[in-house]
Amino acid sequence: MLVLVGAALAVKLAGPVVAAVAELVHGLVIAAAILLGVAGAGLVAFITWRWHRYRHPGAARAVAPRPSAARAVQPPPEPRAALERVPEFHLHLQTAPAGIYWPSRS
């Protein structure tokens, strides 16, 4: 009797379990396809870079110029006087009456 109940329960749950496994496999296939696409693009970029280095061996080997003789550091220039004083700034904020934002509850 217990075997029959177990078999009936397995048949009843088999549909959703199979659907869940199929969705999981579908997600894994999508993730694998994305990873393979990124890896393929990286491989193409690497092969292109190697091919360019093979055809132009000195292109990436630029020699930095030699440093010239060191010069003494010059002191900063004296600050210049301002042409005129900046006028003061006054800010006047105007607010609306309290009844507009918070109506009375009368």
N, C-alpha and C positions, 0 to 999 in steps of 0.2 A: 504494500500500500504506500509506504513512504517513497519507494522508487517511482511509483506513478505520479505522486505529488511533485517530486523533484523533477521528473521529466516534463510535466505540465508547466511548472514554473520556468524551466529552462527554455521551453518552446515559447512561452509568453514573453520572456525577457530577451530572447535571441534577436528579435527584430531591432529594438533600440540599441542593443550592444553592437550589433553589426553596423548599424548606421553611425554610431559614435566612433567605432574603429575606422570606418571608411572616411569620416571627416578628419580624423587625426592623420591618417595616411595622406589624405589630400593636402592638408596643411604642411606636412613634412615634404611632400613632393614640391610644393610651391617654394618652400624655404631652400630646398636643395637646388632648384632651378635658379633662384636668385644668387645663391652662393657660386654656382657654376658660371653664371654670367659675369659676376664680378671677377672671379678667378680668370676667366677667359680674357676679359678686358685687360687685366693686369699682365697676363702672359703676352698678349699682343703688344702692350706698351713696352715690356721688357725686351722682347725680340726686336722691336723697332729701335729702341735705344742701343742695343748691342750692334745692330746693323749699321746705325749711324756712326757709332764709335769705331767700327771696323773700317768704314769707308773714309772717315775723316779723323785720323788718329790724333792730330794736334789741335782739334777745334776746342776741346774742353780744357786744355792746359794753358791757360793764360798766365803769364808771369807778371807778378805785381811789380810796379816800379820800385826802385831802391829809394829808401827814405833820404831826403835831402838833409843838409846840415841843420841842426836844431837852432831855432831862433829864440831869443829871450821873450818872455811874455810881456806884453805891453799893459800898462795900468789902464783901467777903464777911464773913459773920458769924464770930465766933470759934468754934473747934472746941470741942465739949462734951466733958467728961470721960466716960469709959466708966463705966457703973454698976458693973460688976465685971469682974474679969479672966476671960478665957475659959480654961476648964480645958484642960490639955494633952491631946493626943490620942495614944494608943498604938495601933499597928497590929501585930498578931501574925499572921504568915502561917504556916499549917501546910501542910506538903507530905506527899505520900504516899511510902511507901518506893519506892526506885528499881526494885524488881522488878515493880511494877505497870505502870509505863510502859515500861521497858526490860527485858524478861525476859532472864535469863542464858541464854547459848547453851551450856549444858553437856550 
